[in-house]
Amino acid sequence: MPKPTKGRRLGGSASHQKAILANLATALFEHGRITTTEAKAKRLRPYAEKLITHAKVGKLANRREVLKSIRDKDVVHVLFAEIGPSFTDRPGGYTRIIKTLPRKGDNAPMAVIELVTESTASSEASRATRAAASKKAQAKAADNVVADVEADADDAAVANADAVAEGVTDESSAAAATELVDTDAPAGSHAPLDDDSEPEGFPIKGNAQSKLYHRPGTRFFDSTVAEIWFATEADAEAAGYQLPPSQRDEAK
């Protein structure tokens, strides 16, 4: 027999309480915020956040678990395609409860429960730290590439000079003297600028940690710190980056 929840039960029976929580969660995911009694809001918060955790994982088994509670398939699609991915960088605390004026008539304590959409200071600091570390790594890689190019050029120049001194006119030696080593950056990409502005001709943002790219004007474009810029979507996908899950259906 399931262990009953602490405190008074919502509704008249266990099945009634499950139906109440499922309906409240459906409305919360559909509208983003709802007004209800303070007691229901407190019971709804852990219930809804467990469903969001399932949506963050995003596997078929998680979707089936959510469908046991939320029967509206359109709401489940929004939960897995938009709400879950938007909390990828957030370890918890997906909702907040704000107390409001008591209800007229029975003076019941009322509250607003809503999804947390804005970024916190800690997540912004973490994103800034990752961006700075990425810039430092790219700068170090660029220095290594320049050193390798200079070393190869010196070796080629020495080889070419020896060939000329011996009267050898080898075309491969002359070509080796001017050969340059390609950088590690993918084709059609550009490293972030010092002022985080958009490089000319590279309008698409890429996030190295999530391997997602964001087009201008889309939902996550402004909130994403670009760790790499791409000229076209084809360049981004060739480098192993993908659109966010919520935008893949639109692209098809």
N, C-alpha and C positions, 0 to 999 in steps of 0.2 A: 504494500500500500504506500503511495507517495507520501512523503513527509509534508504536513501542512505548513503554510507560510506563517511567520510570526505575526501576531497582531490580528485585528479583525479582518475577516474575509470580505473582498469586494463582491457584491451581489449575494444571491441566496445560496449558491452551491459552488463547488470547485469548477464545474463546467461553465457556469455563468461568469466566474472570475476570469477564466481563460478566454472566454469570448469578449469580455470587456477589454482586456489588455490587448488582444489581437486587433480589435477595432480601433483602439486608441493609437496603436503603433502604425496601423495602416494610414490613419489620418495624419499622423506626424510625418511619415515618409512622403506622403503626397503633397502636403502643404508647407512643410518645413517648421511650423510652429502651431500649437493648439492651446486653447485655454480650457482647463478642467479644474477639478477640486485638487487641493494640495495633497490629499491622501492618494488619489489616483496618480498624480504626477510622480510622487515618490515611488510608487509601485511600478510605474511604467518605465522609469529611467533605466534600471538594470535590465529589464526585459528588452527594451529597444536597443540598448548598447550591445547585448549579446548577438542580436540579429545583424547589427552593423559589423561586428567582428566576423561573422560568417561571410558577409558581403565582401570584406577586405580580402579574405582568402580566395573567394571567387570560384571554387571548384564545384563540380556537379553535385557532390555529396552535400556541400554547404547549401546549395540552392534548394535541394530537396528538403533539408532540415527547415529552411525558412518557409517553404511552401506548406509545411505542416501547420504553421501558425497564420501566415499571411496568404489568403486564398486569392487575392487580386493579382493576377500575373503581370499586369501593367505596372503596378507598384513594385513588385519584386524585380522587374526589369530595371526600373529607375534606381532601386536600392543597389543592385549589383553593377550597373553600368555607370552611375554618376555618384551616388552618395558614398559607397564603399571606397572607390578609387580616390575620392577627394580627401579621405582620412588616412591615406597611405603613410604619411609622415607623422601621424599623430598616434601615440601609443594608447590613448584612452581618453575618457572625458568628452564623448562625442555630443553630449546634450547638456543643457543648463536649465535650471528651474528658477523662475523669477516670481516672487509672491506679488499678488495684486490685491485690490479691494475685495472685501467679502461679498458674497452673492446676496443680492436683494431677495428678501423673502425669508430664507432660513438662516442667513448670516453665515453660510458655510465658507471656510477659508478657501480662496481661489488662487490659482497660480498659472503661469504660462510656462510650458516646456517647449524648448526649441532646439534645433540642431545648431551646433557651433560651426559657423562657416569661416570666420576670420582666423588669420594666423596668430599664434601667440608669440611673445617675445622670445621664448626659448626656441621655438621652431625656426624663427627668423635668424636667430643667432647661429643655430646649427647649420642652416642653409648657407649663411655667409661664411662660416668656417669651412664648409665643404667647397664652396666656390674659390676661396683663397687657397686652399690646399691644391685644388685642381689647377689653378693658375701657376702655382709654384712648381708643380710637377711638370706642367707643359713647358715652363721656362727652362727648367733643368734639362728636359728632353731636347729642347731646341739648342741649348748650349752644347750638349753632347753631340748633336748632329753637326753643328758648325765645326766642332773640334775634329770629328771624323772626316768631314769634307776637306778641311785644311790638311789633315794628315795624308789623306789619299792624294790630294793635289800635289803635296810635296814629294810623295813617293813617285807619282807619275812624272813629275818634272825631272827628278833625278834619273829615272829610267830613260826618259827621252833624251836627256843630255848625254848619257852613256852611249845611247844608240847613235846619236849624231857624231860623237867623238870617234866611234869605230866605223863611221861611214855607213851605218845601217839606216835605211829609210823605211822603217817599218810603220805602216799606217796605224796599226793597233797601238803602238807606243804613243804616237801623237794624239790619238783619241783618248788614251788613258790619262794624258796630261790635263785634259779639259773636262773629263767626266765628273759630274756632280752626283752626290748621293741624295736620293729622294728622302724627304722628311717622313716622320711617322704619322702625320696628320692625314685623315681620309681625304679622298678626292672630293672637291666641291665643298670643303669646310674651311672655317676660319676660327682661330683662337679668340677668346674674349678680349676686348679692349680694356685698357686701364680704367676708363670711366664707365664701364659696363654698357656703353652705347652700342647700337646696332652697326656692325661693319657694312660698308656700302656694298650692295649686291648680295648680302647674306641675311635674308629676313627671317629665317626659321631658327627657333631656339631648340637646343638639345640639352638633355639632362643625362649626364654620364652614369649616375647611380641607378636611375630607373630605366635607362635606355628608351626613353620616350622623347618624341619631338613635338613641338607645339607651333601651329601656324598662327600668323597675326590675326587678331580679332576673335580667337577662340577663347574658351572659358578660362583655361589655366595659363594663357600666354603672359599676362601682366604679372602674375604672382610667381612665375618661374624665373629663377636666376640662371641665365644661359651659361653653361660650362663649355659649350661649343656652338658655333653658328653654321648653318648649312645654306647653300644657294637655292636648292630645290628639294622637294619631298623625295624625289628619286635618289638624290645624293644621301639624304638622311637614312633612307631604307637600305641603300647599298652599304652604309656603314654599320648596319645592325640595329638602327633605331626604329621605333614603331609609334603610331598614333596612340593616344590614350584610348582605353577600351570604349568609353562613351562616344568617341568620334569615329570608331571604325565602321559602325553600321551606316553612319551618314556618308562616309567616303565611298562605301559600296553603292 
